[in-house]
C-alpha cells in the first residue's frame, strides 16, 4: 500500500451545476473532480480527495462520501476508507452551505485586517465569542455573520465563521476568524501545534520577585467548584505560561507580558492566581481583597478594587496566512478602561500599534 501522504501536485477540475456561480459560491451546489495518479494507489479515498480538491477538510470529505455524494468512474462511492485506484476519476458533489443557526446581527467591529480567507479583529471586553445557553444573541459570531455573511463559503457545510480560538467574554484583544474551510483547517492546525505568536498584557496584584519567569503547572477542573479551573495534581492538562515584567508599580501591582506555550481554559488567570499574583478585577480567581492594595494611594486603590472585569488584554497575534503563507503580525492597544488604570498608576501605554 502506498503511503497516505501525496507529494505529486494534483490539479482538480470543477464542474458547476449552474452556469454562472464560482466553485466557492455557498449558494450553489458544485462538483469537484480529480483523477488519481499512480502514486495515490492504495490511499484512503477521503484522504486522497481532501488532498486533491480545493478548500475541503478530510472530515468534511468523509461526511460527504458517507452522505452518498461521491463517485468513482461514475459509480457510487460510499466508503471513505476505500483504497484509491490509480487512473480512476473521482467526483465529489458539494451541496450549498446551509444557513447558519445563529442569526446575523449588525454590530460595530474593529477590523484590523480582512481578505477572502479570514478576518482579524480587536474584540472588546464584554462580547461573548460564540452563542451558548444564556448568550444566544449579541455575540461575535452574530456580528461576523452580519459583516461577512455573503463571503462565508461554508465550514462543515454551514455558512458560518470559523472560530479557531476564543477569548473570555471579559478579555479584550486580537482574534482571527476564518471565512473559508481551507483557512479554518489551516488555522486550527496552527493553534493546535502552537505555530503562532500570542502575547497578553495582564495587570496583576503585587510585584513578582523576578523580572521574568515560567509557570509550568497542569490545569484542570477545580475539585470543589466545577465552574472554575485550577492547578491540579491529578487529571490536569500540561500548561506553560511565560511572563516578563513590563512595568512595576511599587510593590502594589505589575503589568506583565504573558506568552502562551499551551492554550488551556483561563490559563493566564489560573497561573497568575496560583503564584499569588491574581489579575486585577478577576471575578473568578481573585477571591479576596489582596494585601497589596494597601500599598496604593486611595484613588488608585479604589479604581483597581472596583474594576469590573479581569484586566487582561490579548495584545499581539502573529501567524502565517493559511493560504498565501505570508507572515502576519497584529497588535491592538489596551482598551480605554484598562488604559485608564495604567495611566492612574503611572504607566505609559503608548506604542506603535500598526499591523
C-alpha positions in Angstrom: 0.0 0.0 0.0 1.3 3.4 -0.9 1.8 6.0 1.9 -1.0 8.3 2.8 0.9 11.5 2.0 0.6 12.5 -1.6 3.5 14.6 -2.8 2.6 14.9 -6.5 0.6 18.0 -7.2 -2.9 17.3 -8.5 -5.0 19.8 -10.3 -8.7 19.2 -9.8 -11.4 20.3 -12.2 -14.7 21.8 -11.1 -18.0 21.5 -12.9 -20.8 23.7 -11.8 -24.5 22.6 -11.6 -25.4 26.1 -12.8 -23.9 28.3 -15.4 -22.6 31.3 -13.5 -21.5 30.7 -9.9 -17.9 30.2 -8.9 -16.7 26.9 -7.3 -16.8 28.6 -3.9 -20.3 30.1 -4.2 -22.0 29.0 -1.0 -25.5 29.3 -2.6 -25.0 26.7 -5.4 -24.1 23.0 -5.5 -20.8 22.3 -7.2 -18.9 19.2 -8.2 -15.1 18.8 -8.0 -13.3 16.0 -9.8 -9.8 14.6 -9.7 -8.0 11.7 -11.4 -5.9 9.6 -9.1 -2.2 9.4 -10.2 -0.2 6.1 -9.7 1.3 7.4 -6.5 -2.1 7.7 -4.9 -3.0 4.0 -5.3 -4.0 2.4 -2.0 -4.6 5.7 -0.2 -7.9 6.1 1.6 -10.4 7.8 -0.7 -11.2 10.5 1.8 -7.5 11.4 2.4 -6.9 11.5 -1.3 -9.8 13.7 -2.1 -9.0 16.1 0.8 -5.5 16.5 -0.7 -6.7 16.7 -4.3 -9.7 19.0 -4.0 -9.8 22.7 -3.1 -10.9 24.0 0.3 -12.2 20.8 2.0 -11.0 19.2 5.2 -10.7 15.5 5.4 -13.6 15.3 8.0 -15.8 17.3 5.5 -14.9 15.0 2.6 -15.6 11.9 4.8 -19.1 13.3 5.7 -19.9 14.0 2.0 -18.8 10.5 1.0 -21.0 8.9 3.7 -23.9 11.1 2.5 -23.7 9.5 -0.9 -22.2 12.5 -2.7 -19.1 10.9 -4.1 -18.4 8.7 -7.1 -15.6 6.7 -8.7 -15.7 6.4 -12.5 -19.4 7.3 -12.4 -20.2 4.6 -9.7 -21.3 5.5 -6.2 -18.5 5.7 -3.6 -19.8 5.3 -0.1 -16.8 4.1 1.9 -14.4 6.8 2.9 -11.7 4.2 3.6 -11.9 2.6 0.2 -8.5 2.2 -1.4 -7.9 4.6 -4.3 -7.4 3.1 -7.7 -4.8 4.6 -10.0 -6.3 6.3 -13.0 -9.8 6.3 -11.6 -11.8 9.5 -11.9 -13.3 10.7 -8.6 -16.1 13.2 -8.3 -17.5 14.9 -5.2 -20.7 16.9 -5.1 -20.6 19.8 -2.7 -24.1 21.0 -1.6 -24.7 24.6 -0.9 -23.9 25.7 2.6 -26.8 25.6 4.9 -27.8 28.8 6.6 -26.0 29.3 9.9 -28.1 28.6 13.0 -27.0 31.9 14.7 -28.7 34.9 13.2 -26.7 37.8 11.7 -26.8 40.9 13.9 -25.1 44.1 12.8 -22.7 45.4 15.5 -19.6 47.6 15.3 -16.4 45.6 14.8 -12.8 46.9 14.9 -11.3 45.2 11.9 -7.5 45.1 11.8 -7.3 43.0 8.6 -9.6 41.2 6.2 -9.3 39.3 3.0 -11.3 36.5 1.3 -10.0 33.9 3.8 -10.0 35.5 7.2 -10.8 38.4 9.5 -8.5 39.8 12.2 -10.3 42.0 14.7 -9.9 43.6 18.1 -12.6 42.1 20.3 -13.9 44.4 23.0 -14.4 43.3 26.6 -18.0 42.2 27.3 -18.5 40.5 24.0 -19.2 36.7 24.0 -17.5 34.9 21.1 -19.9 32.2 20.4 -23.7 31.7 21.1 -24.4 29.5 24.1 -27.2 29.0 26.6 -27.8 32.4 28.1 -26.0 34.2 25.3 -27.8 33.3 22.1 -27.6 36.8 20.6 -25.2 39.7 20.5 -22.1 37.5 20.1 -19.1 37.9 17.9 -20.4 35.1 15.7 -23.6 37.1 15.2 -21.7 40.2 14.3 -19.3 38.4 11.8 -22.3 36.8 10.1 -23.8 40.3 9.5 -20.4 41.7 8.5 -19.3 39.0 6.1 -22.2 36.6 5.6 -22.1 36.6 1.8 -18.4 35.9 1.8 -18.6 32.8 4.1 -18.1 29.9 1.7 -19.2 27.2 4.2 -17.4 25.4 7.1 -18.6 21.9 7.7 -21.4 22.6 5.2 -22.7 25.6 7.1 -22.3 29.2 6.2 -20.7 30.3 9.4 -17.5 32.0 10.6 -14.7 29.6 11.7 -13.9 30.2 15.3 -10.4 28.8 15.8 -9.7 30.2 19.2 -11.6 32.1 21.8 -11.2 34.9 24.3 -13.2 35.0 27.5 -16.1 37.4 27.5 -14.4 40.0 29.6 -11.0 39.6 28.0 -10.3 42.1 25.1 -7.9 41.9 22.2 -6.8 40.4 18.9 -8.6 37.5 17.4 -8.6 35.8 14.0 -11.8 34.3 12.4 -11.7 32.0 9.3 -14.1 32.7 6.4 -13.4 29.5 4.5 -13.0 25.9 5.3 -9.5 25.9 4.0 -8.5 28.8 6.3 -10.3 27.2 9.2 -8.5 23.9 8.8 -5.0 25.5 8.5 -5.5 28.0 11.4 -6.9 25.3 13.6 -3.8 23.2 13.0 -1.6 26.2 13.7 -3.3 26.8 17.0 -3.2 23.1 17.9 0.6 23.0 17.2 1.2 26.4 18.8 2.8 27.5 15.5 2.0 31.1 16.1 2.8 34.0 18.4 0.4 35.3 21.2 1.1 37.9 23.8 -1.2 39.2 26.5 -0.9 42.1 28.9 -2.1 41.3 32.4 -2.3 43.8 35.2 -1.8 41.8 38.4 -1.7 42.5 42.1 1.7 42.6 43.8 5.2 42.7 42.3 6.9 39.4 41.3 10.3 38.8 42.8 11.9 38.2 39.4 11.6 40.2 36.2 10.7 37.2 34.1 9.8 33.6 34.6 7.8 30.5 33.6 4.7 29.0 35.3 4.5 25.3 34.4 1.6 23.7 36.2 -1.2 21.4 35.0 -4.7 22.8 34.7 -8.0 21.0 35.2 -11.4 21.5 36.7 -11.4 22.7 40.3 -12.2 19.7 42.5 -14.8 21.6 44.5 -16.2 24.1 42.0 -16.6 22.6 38.6 -17.2 26.0 37.0 -13.7 27.1 37.8 -10.3 25.9 36.6 -7.4 25.3 38.9 -3.8 24.0 39.1 -4.3 20.3 40.0 -2.1 17.4 41.0 -4.0 14.8 39.0 -6.0 14.7 35.8 -4.9 18.1 34.6 -3.5 19.0 31.2 0.0 20.3 30.8 0.1 24.1 30.8 3.0 26.6 30.4 2.9 30.4 30.6 6.0 32.5 30.1 5.9 36.0 31.6 8.0 39.1 31.6 7.7 42.2 33.8 6.7 45.1 31.6 6.2 47.7 34.4 6.1 47.6 38.2 4.0 50.0 40.3 5.8 49.9 43.5 5.1 46.6 45.3 1.4 47.0 44.8 0.8 46.0 41.2 2.6 45.0 38.0 2.0 44.9 34.3 3.1 41.5 32.9 3.6 40.5 29.3 2.5 36.8 29.1 3.2 34.3 26.3 1.2 31.1 26.0 3.1 27.9 25.2 -0.2 26.0 25.7 -3.8 27.1 25.4 -5.8 25.9 28.4 -9.1 27.4 29.6 -8.4 30.5 31.7 -4.7 29.6 31.6 -3.1 33.0 32.4 -5.7 33.8 35.0 -5.3 30.5 36.8 -1.5 30.5 36.6 -1.1 34.1 37.9 -3.5 33.3 40.8 -1.5 30.2 41.5 1.7 32.2 42.1 -0.3 34.7 44.3 -0.4 37.5 41.7 -4.0 37.4 40.6 -5.2 39.6 37.8 -6.9 42.9 38.9 -10.7 42.7 38.7 -10.8 38.9 38.1 -14.3 37.9 39.2 -13.4 34.2 39.4 -9.8 33.8 40.6 -9.4 36.9 42.8 -11.1 35.6 45.9 -10.4 38.3 48.4 -9.0 41.8 48.7 -5.3 41.5 48.1 -2.9 42.7 50.8 -1.0 44.7 48.1 -4.0 47.0 47.7 -3.0 48.7 51.0 0.2 50.0 49.3 -1.7 52.1 46.8 -3.0 55.7 47.4 -6.7 55.8 47.8 -7.8 56.9 44.2 -5.7 54.2 42.6 -6.7 51.6 45.2 -10.4 52.3 44.8 -10.2 52.2 41.0 -8.3 48.8 40.9 -10.6 47.2 43.5 -13.7 48.4 41.6 -12.5 47.3 38.2 -15.4 45.2 36.9 -13.5 42.6 34.9 -10.2 40.9 34.6 -7.5 43.4 33.4 -6.3 41.0 30.7 -5.8 42.0 27.0 -4.6 39.9 24.1 -2.2 42.5 22.6 -0.4 40.5 19.9 -1.3 37.7 17.5 1.1 36.5 14.8 0.7 33.7 12.4 1.2 32.6 8.8 -1.6 33.3 6.3 -3.3 29.9 5.8 -3.4 30.3 2.0 -0.5 32.6 1.0 1.9 31.6 3.7 2.7 35.3 4.4 3.8 36.1 7.9 1.2 38.3 9.6 1.6 40.1 12.9 -1.2 42.2 14.6 -1.3 44.4 17.6 -4.0 46.2 19.5 -3.5 48.7 22.4 -5.3 48.1 25.7 -8.9 49.3 25.7 -9.8 52.6 27.3 -10.8 51.1 30.7 -7.6 49.2 31.1 -5.5 52.1 29.7 -7.1 54.4 32.3 -6.0 52.1 35.1 -2.4 52.1 33.8 -2.5 55.9 33.4 -3.7 56.2 37.0 -0.9 54.0 38.2 1.6 56.0 36.2 2.1 53.5 33.3 2.9 54.5 29.8 0.6 52.6 27.4 1.7 54.4 24.2 3.1 52.2 21.4 3.1 51.9 17.7 0.2 49.5 17.1 0.3 49.3 13.3 -0.4 45.9 11.8 
